[in-house]
Amino acid sequence: MARWLLVASPMLALAINCAFYLLLRRAFAWRIGTSILGGLCFGFAAIVGFVLDSLDYANVAFAELMICQFGTYLTLSFCFWTFLNLNITSLRIRVIRELLQAGGAIAVVELLASYSDAERLQRRLARLLNGRQIELVDGNWRLRSSLILIIARCIDVNRTIMGLGGG
């Protein structure tokens, strides 16, 4: 394998991640969170293969190569997840629509007045309920899918590693 692959492997692994996310989401109709984790795993397997293949010609120690390649891949994957999250957040899209309808600018007070805390909470709860991630049992909201908790923990770890703080 060419030396250029050493530099390009995190991007190639990200491309594999994205491709498998799309395949799992569209062709197999997996849920969004499961598709994201599935794509992440396929990309992770690819980066492992790239690292093992490049050991023969890499001019760095194995540990340094792993930290660089995995760190870069996980950071790129976090950016991809953030991109997906942006695209599936309806509140953000609604705000943009209101800005466009207002001619490109709207006072913060006006915008905040149109979104009460209760409305935001109701929309988020409805989205989680429709996605079968939570359920209402005897008047209490309960986590239905542990996948959401796993994703939240992974995000906290990524933020901590990237120095953005958790939570």
trRosetta pair geometry for C-beta under 8 A, 3 or more apart (Angstrom, degrees):
i j d omega theta_ij theta_ji phi_ij phi_ji
1 5 4.9 -51 160 31 112 155
1 53 5.3 49 11 149 146 124
1 54 6.7 -78 82 -81 128 72
1 57 7.9 -156 72 29 79 132
2 5 5.4 118 70 -13 72 97
3 6 5.6 -31 -174 9 55 117
3 7 7.9 42 141 -5 68 95
3 57 6.1 -111 -90 132 85 132
4 7 5.9 -56 -166 39 50 106
4 8 5.8 29 145 -6 79 117
5 8 5.5 -67 -131 54 36 101
5 9 5.6 61 164 -58 72 93
5 12 7.5 -18 -150 -1 81 150
5 50 6.5 -145 155 -149 106 105
5 53 7.7 -37 115 101 141 123
5 54 6.6 -155 97 -82 102 116
6 9 6.4 -27 -141 -6 18 116
6 50 7.9 157 -106 165 40 103
6 54 5.0 127 -93 -146 90 147
6 57 7.7 -123 -52 94 130 99
6 58 6.0 148 -119 -99 136 93
8 11 5.4 -65 -166 48 63 110
8 12 5.6 63 139 -26 89 107
9 12 5.4 -54 -138 40 35 112
9 13 6.0 37 161 -21 68 104
9 46 7.8 -174 -170 137 87 92
9 47 6.2 114 151 -126 106 69
9 50 3.7 142 -145 166 134 155
9 51 7.4 150 142 -54 159 61
9 54 7.2 -97 -40 -30 152 142
9 69 6.1 -15 94 -138 124 113
9 73 8.0 -49 124 -69 82 112
10 13 5.6 -53 -145 38 31 112
10 14 6.4 35 152 -21 63 103
10 47 6.7 37 -102 -113 56 118
10 69 6.0 -165 -65 -153 95 61
10 72 3.9 -60 -103 113 164 115
10 73 4.5 -139 -136 -69 88 70
10 76 5.8 137 158 1 106 143
11 14 5.5 -50 -148 35 33 114
11 15 6.5 38 150 -22 64 101
11 76 7.1 -154 -95 -132 51 165
12 15 5.5 -48 -150 33 34 114
12 16 6.6 36 149 -18 64 102
12 46 6.8 -134 118 152 91 132
12 50 7.1 134 73 -79 125 146
13 16 5.5 -50 -150 36 35 113
13 17 6.3 44 146 -24 64 102
13 43 4.4 97 167 -171 82 85
13 44 7.4 83 -174 -71 125 22
13 46 4.4 174 -115 91 81 114
13 47 4.1 18 -100 -60 158 91
13 50 6.7 -104 -55 2 111 140
13 73 5.0 -23 90 -123 140 122
13 76 7.9 116 82 73 93 136
14 17 5.2 -47 -148 33 36 119
14 18 6.4 35 153 -18 66 102
14 43 6.2 51 -90 -143 27 139
14 73 6.6 -163 -56 -141 83 70
14 76 4.5 -72 -84 132 137 132
14 77 6.4 -149 -112 -69 87 67
14 80 6.4 174 -160 -43 102 137
15 18 5.7 -51 -147 37 32 110
15 19 6.2 32 153 -20 64 108
16 19 5.7 -54 -143 38 30 112
16 20 6.2 23 160 -12 65 108
16 39 7.9 164 123 -165 60 76
16 42 5.6 -134 145 128 102 101
16 43 4.9 154 84 -97 96 69
16 46 4.6 107 50 -26 163 160
17 20 6.3 -64 -148 41 22 102
17 21 6.3 28 153 -24 62 108
17 39 4.4 83 -174 157 63 94
17 40 5.9 38 -139 -90 113 36
17 42 6.4 164 -98 75 48 89
17 43 3.1 -9 -63 -49 96 139
17 46 7.9 -122 -43 30 74 130
17 77 5.8 -110 -170 -108 169 100
17 80 6.5 132 112 66 127 169
18 21 5.6 -52 -148 32 30 115
18 22 6.5 27 156 -16 64 105
18 39 6.6 71 -71 -167 15 137
18 80 6.3 -128 -79 -143 94 141
19 22 5.9 -57 -153 37 29 109
19 23 6.3 29 151 -19 65 109
19 39 7.6 152 61 -133 44 104
20 23 5.3 -50 -140 39 37 115
20 24 5.9 34 161 -17 69 106
20 38 6.0 -133 142 127 110 91
20 39 4.3 162 84 -111 93 68
20 42 4.1 90 -12 43 170 156
20 43 7.2 -148 31 -37 126 79
21 24 6.1 -60 -146 41 24 105
21 25 5.9 16 159 -13 64 116
21 35 5.1 88 -155 153 66 95
21 36 6.1 30 -124 -99 115 42
21 38 7.0 146 -96 77 53 89
21 39 3.3 -16 -57 -57 83 151
21 80 7.9 -179 -13 153 161 129
21 84 7.8 -106 172 -81 150 146
22 25 5.9 -61 -138 43 25 106
22 26 5.6 -4 174 6 67 118
22 39 7.9 76 0 -91 54 132
23 26 6.7 -63 -124 50 17 90
23 27 5.1 -21 -167 22 60 124
23 28 7.0 40 143 0 67 101
24 27 7.2 -33 -80 52 12 87
24 28 5.2 -40 -149 48 47 120
24 30 4.5 -24 161 25 93 135
24 34 7.2 -133 153 117 130 85
24 35 4.2 171 99 -126 113 84
24 38 4.6 108 -74 85 169 148
24 39 6.6 -135 21 -49 129 84
25 28 7.6 41 2 56 9 77
25 29 7.4 30 177 -117 35 22
25 30 5.9 -77 -90 58 42 83
25 32 6.8 39 -118 -106 116 52
25 35 4.0 49 -65 -135 87 164
26 29 7.5 1 -175 -71 13 52
30 34 4.6 -116 169 94 113 115
30 35 4.5 146 89 -64 114 87
30 38 6.6 39 104 -1 169 147
31 34 4.6 81 59 16 88 107
31 35 6.7 -156 88 -10 40 90
31 131 6.9 100 -151 -170 117 94
31 132 7.8 -107 -102 59 140 106
31 147 7.8 113 89 89 136 161
32 35 5.8 -61 -147 37 26 111
32 36 6.4 28 156 -22 64 105
32 84 7.3 163 -171 163 111 126
32 88 6.7 52 -135 -95 160 169
32 131 7.5 -49 24 -141 111 129
33 36 5.7 -51 -148 32 31 112
33 37 6.5 24 156 -11 65 105
33 133 7.7 98 -7 -98 145 122
33 145 7.5 130 65 133 151 143
33 147 4.9 122 125 138 136 124
33 148 6.6 -82 -105 -79 165 60
33 151 5.6 -92 -146 -51 113 146
34 37 5.9 -56 -147 41 32 107
34 38 6.1 35 152 -22 65 108
34 147 6.4 -45 -68 -145 76 158
35 38 5.5 -52 -142 37 31 114
35 39 6.3 31 158 -17 64 105
36 39 6.0 -56 -150 38 27 109
36 40 6.3 30 151 -21 63 108
36 81 6.0 74 -158 -112 131 96
36 84 6.6 -167 -95 77 118 165
36 151 7.4 59 84 -116 135 123
37 40 5.4 -52 -145 36 33 116
37 41 6.4 36 155 -21 65 103
37 147 7.2 -116 -13 -155 147 108
37 150 7.7 27 -92 110 143 126
37 151 7.3 -107 -60 -84 109 94
38 41 5.8 -54 -150 34 30 111
38 42 6.6 26 154 -15 64 104
39 42 5.8 -55 -147 37 33 108
39 43 6.2 30 155 -15 66 108
40 43 5.9 -60 -149 41 28 110
40 44 6.1 32 152 -24 65 108
40 77 5.6 87 -118 -165 92 142
41 44 5.4 -52 -144 35 31 114
41 45 6.5 34 155 -20 64 101
42 45 5.7 -49 -150 33 33 112
42 46 6.6 35 149 -20 63 103
43 46 5.5 -52 -151 34 36 114
43 47 6.4 33 153 -18 68 103
43 73 6.5 172 146 -172 110 117
43 77 6.4 164 91 -88 152 122
44 47 5.8 -52 -146 35 33 108
44 48 6.5 37 152 -21 64 103
44 73 7.1 135 -99 135 58 142
45 48 5.7 -51 -151 33 32 114
45 49 6.6 33 151 -17 63 105
46 49 5.6 -56 -153 37 33 112
46 50 6.3 33 151 -19 67 105
47 50 5.4 -49 -144 37 36 113
47 51 6.3 38 155 -21 66 103
47 69 5.6 161 -175 153 108 109
47 70 6.4 129 135 -91 140 61
47 73 4.7 -38 -85 -69 157 163
48 51 5.9 -55 -148 36 29 110
48 52 6.3 25 156 -15 64 108
49 52 5.9 -57 -144 40 29 107
49 53 6.1 27 158 -18 65 111
50 53 5.8 -60 -146 40 27 110
50 54 6.1 16 160 -14 65 114
50 69 6.9 -171 94 -158 112 142
51 54 6.1 -65 -144 40 26 103
51 55 7.1 51 154 -50 60 88
51 65 5.9 138 -147 136 97 110
51 66 6.0 65 -156 -95 150 67
51 69 5.2 -175 -81 68 109 164
51 70 7.8 -5 -59 -44 147 86
52 55 6.1 -28 -161 -12 34 116
53 56 7.6 -49 169 13 43 102
54 57 6.3 -78 -163 57 63 84
54 58 4.8 70 143 -47 94 111
54 65 7.0 -169 96 -163 115 139
55 58 6.0 -47 -121 22 25 114
55 62 6.5 14 -123 -102 108 93
55 65 7.3 172 -95 77 68 168
58 65 5.4 35 161 -94 161 139
60 64 4.5 -105 164 90 117 126
60 65 5.1 147 89 -58 112 86
60 68 7.6 29 108 6 163 142
61 64 4.6 89 60 9 84 106
61 65 6.9 -152 92 -8 42 88
62 65 5.7 -59 -149 36 29 112
62 66 6.3 27 156 -18 66 106
63 66 5.8 -55 -147 36 30 110
63 67 6.3 29 156 -18 65 107
64 67 5.9 -55 -145 37 30 109
64 68 6.2 26 158 -16 65 110
65 68 6.0 -60 -146 40 26 109
65 69 6.0 14 163 -9 65 115
66 69 6.2 -62 -137 44 25 102
66 70 5.6 10 171 -4 66 118
67 70 6.5 -59 -130 47 18 99
67 71 5.5 19 168 -19 59 121
68 71 6.1 -59 -137 40 17 110
68 72 6.2 13 163 -15 58 112
69 72 6.1 -58 -146 38 24 107
69 73 6.2 21 157 -16 62 110
70 73 5.6 -55 -143 40 31 111
70 74 6.0 27 160 -17 67 108
71 74 6.0 -56 -142 39 26 106
71 75 6.3 25 158 -18 62 109
71 161 7.9 -151 -132 160 91 129
72 75 5.8 -58 -147 38 28 111
72 76 6.3 26 156 -16 65 108
73 76 5.8 -58 -148 40 29 109
73 77 6.1 29 154 -19 65 109
74 77 5.5 -53 -143 39 32 114
74 78 6.3 39 153 -24 64 102
74 158 6.7 -155 159 -115 108 103
74 161 7.7 -1 115 93 137 154
75 78 5.6 -49 -149 31 31 114
75 79 6.7 33 150 -18 62 101
75 158 7.9 153 -98 -159 51 104
75 162 6.8 124 -113 -92 97 117
76 79 5.6 -51 -153 34 35 113
76 80 6.5 38 147 -20 65 102
77 80 5.4 -49 -148 35 37 114
77 81 6.4 39 151 -19 66 101
78 81 5.6 -50 -148 35 33 112
78 82 6.4 37 151 -21 63 104
78 155 7.9 126 -134 -124 100 66
78 158 4.9 161 -100 -177 135 147
78 162 7.3 -138 91 -41 169 146
79 82 5.5 -52 -149 35 32 114
79 83 6.5 38 150 -22 64 102
80 83 5.5 -51 -151 32 33 115
80 84 6.6 32 151 -16 65 103
81 84 5.6 -54 -151 37 34 111
81 85 6.2 36 151 -21 67 106
81 155 7.8 -141 122 -95 147 98
82 85 5.5 -52 -145 36 32 114
82 86 6.4 38 153 -23 64 102
83 86 5.8 -52 -152 31 30 113
83 87 6.6 23 153 -14 62 108
84 87 5.7 -62 -151 39 33 109
84 88 6.3 9 160 -5 69 112
85 88 6.3 -69 -142 45 29 96
85 89 6.2 36 159 -36 66 110
86 89 6.1 -56 -146 20 27 114
86 92 6.5 -72 -158 83 68 164
89 92 4.5 52 103 11 112 112
89 93 7.0 159 95 -12 62 86
90 93 5.4 -57 -150 39 41 112
90 94 6.1 45 152 -24 72 104
90 123 6.9 -130 75 178 118 127
90 127 7.4 -172 14 -84 119 133
91 94 5.6 -53 -148 34 32 113
91 95 6.5 35 153 -21 64 102
91 115 7.5 81 -154 -132 110 139
91 120 6.6 43 -109 -127 147 88
91 123 6.4 122 -66 110 104 152
92 95 5.7 -51 -150 32 33 112
92 96 6.6 33 152 -17 64 104
93 96 5.7 -54 -152 36 34 112
93 97 6.5 37 150 -20 66 104
94 97 5.6 -52 -150 34 33 113
94 98 6.5 33 153 -18 65 104
95 98 5.8 -55 -151 36 32 110
95 99 6.5 34 151 -20 65 104
95 111 6.9 53 -139 -160 96 121
96 99 5.6 -52 -150 35 33 113
96 100 6.5 33 153 -18 65 104
97 100 5.7 -55 -150 36 32 111
97 101 6.3 29 154 -17 66 107
98 101 5.6 -55 -145 39 33 110
98 102 6.2 25 156 -14 66 110
98 106 6.4 -25 135 -17 99 164
98 111 6.8 134 112 -119 141 90
98 114 7.1 164 -128 85 158 160
99 102 5.8 -63 -145 42 28 106
99 104 6.2 30 162 -141 88 25
99 105 7.1 31 -155 -73 86 15
99 106 5.8 -122 -107 3 63 112
100 103 8.0 80 180 -40 29 10
100 104 6.9 29 -112 -75 40 54
102 105 6.4 -111 117 74 109 37
102 106 4.2 55 93 -70 169 103
106 110 5.4 -112 172 81 97 124
106 111 5.2 109 113 -57 120 102
107 110 4.3 90 66 4 92 105
107 111 6.9 -166 91 -6 48 85
108 111 5.7 -57 -147 39 32 110
108 112 6.0 28 158 -16 68 109
109 112 6.0 -57 -143 40 26 108
109 113 6.3 32 155 -26 62 108
110 113 5.7 -56 -150 30 28 114
110 114 6.9 22 155 -17 61 105
111 114 6.1 -61 -158 32 32 107
111 115 7.0 -4 156 9 65 110
112 115 6.3 -79 -149 52 35 91
115 119 5.9 -130 -156 76 55 126
115 120 5.9 58 174 -55 101 102
116 119 4.6 99 56 2 82 101
116 120 7.2 -148 93 -3 46 84
117 120 5.8 -55 -151 37 34 111
117 121 6.2 33 153 -18 67 108
118 121 5.7 -56 -147 39 30 111
118 122 6.2 32 154 -21 65 107
119 122 5.7 -54 -145 36 30 111
119 123 6.4 30 156 -19 65 105
120 123 5.9 -56 -149 36 29 110
120 124 6.4 25 156 -15 64 108
121 124 5.9 -59 -147 39 30 108
121 125 6.1 29 157 -17 67 109
122 125 5.8 -56 -143 40 29 110
122 126 6.1 30 157 -20 64 108
123 126 5.8 -55 -146 37 28 111
123 127 6.4 29 155 -20 63 106
124 127 5.7 -53 -148 35 31 111
124 128 6.4 27 155 -14 65 107
125 128 5.8 -57 -147 41 31 109
125 129 6.0 32 154 -20 67 110
125 134 7.2 -76 -150 73 69 142
125 141 7.2 -98 -135 -106 111 142
126 129 5.6 -55 -142 40 29 112
126 130 6.0 28 159 -17 65 108
127 130 5.9 -54 -142 40 27 108
127 131 6.2 19 157 -11 61 113
128 131 5.8 -62 -144 45 28 107
128 133 4.6 -88 -163 68 78 110
128 134 4.4 29 139 14 117 112
128 148 7.8 43 -139 -107 107 158
129 132 7.7 31 175 -74 32 30
129 133 7.7 -86 -63 47 19 72
129 134 5.9 -56 -78 72 60 89
129 135 7.1 108 -128 -100 79 42
129 136 7.3 -1 -113 -21 122 96
132 135 7.8 10 -151 -64 57 95
132 144 6.0 -101 168 102 64 145
132 145 6.7 84 120 -37 76 120
133 143 7.4 -39 159 -151 69 66
133 144 5.9 160 164 53 18 99
133 145 4.8 -68 -132 32 61 118
133 147 7.7 -96 -126 66 95 96
133 148 5.0 86 -166 -49 119 138
134 141 5.4 3 175 -173 128 99
134 142 6.5 154 -161 78 75 39
134 143 6.0 -50 -106 -108 76 37
134 144 5.5 170 -116 0 15 97
134 145 8.0 -81 -52 20 43 82
134 148 8.0 -31 -52 21 82 165
135 141 7.5 152 78 -151 31 56
135 142 5.6 -25 63 62 80 91
135 144 4.7 86 -14 -66 101 121
136 139 7.2 12 -178 -105 96 13
136 140 7.2 152 -155 73 58 31
136 141 6.0 -34 -97 -94 65 59
136 142 7.7 150 -104 16 17 80
137 140 5.8 -33 71 65 73 84
137 142 5.1 -4 19 3 119 129
143 146 6.8 79 140 -85 123 50
143 148 6.6 -143 -149 60 107 121
143 149 6.3 34 -163 -42 155 114
145 148 5.4 93 89 -8 96 96
146 149 5.2 -50 -163 38 59 115
146 150 6.2 63 140 -23 77 101
147 150 5.5 -54 -148 37 35 113
147 151 6.3 36 153 -20 67 104
148 151 5.7 -52 -147 36 30 111
148 152 6.3 32 153 -19 64 106
149 152 5.6 -52 -147 36 31 113
149 153 6.4 32 154 -18 64 105
150 153 5.8 -55 -149 37 30 110
150 154 6.4 32 152 -19 65 106
151 154 5.6 -54 -148 36 32 112
151 155 6.4 34 153 -20 65 104
152 155 5.7 -53 -149 34 31 112
152 156 6.5 33 152 -19 64 104
153 156 5.6 -52 -150 35 33 114
153 157 6.5 34 152 -19 65 103
154 157 5.7 -53 -149 36 33 112
154 158 6.3 33 153 -18 66 105
155 158 5.6 -53 -146 38 32 111
155 159 6.2 32 155 -19 65 106
156 159 5.8 -54 -146 37 29 110
156 160 6.3 30 155 -20 64 107
156 166 4.2 40 -156 -141 93 105
156 167 6.7 45 -116 -45 105 43
157 160 5.7 -56 -148 36 30 112
157 161 6.3 29 154 -18 65 107
158 161 5.8 -56 -146 38 30 110
158 162 6.1 16 159 -7 66 112
159 162 5.9 -64 -141 48 27 102
159 164 4.2 -87 -159 72 83 105
159 165 6.0 -42 150 76 113 34
159 166 5.4 141 84 -94 121 47
160 163 7.7 39 178 -69 28 24
160 164 7.7 -82 -57 53 22 67
160 165 7.1 32 -93 -138 57 15
160 166 5.2 1 -61 -56 98 97
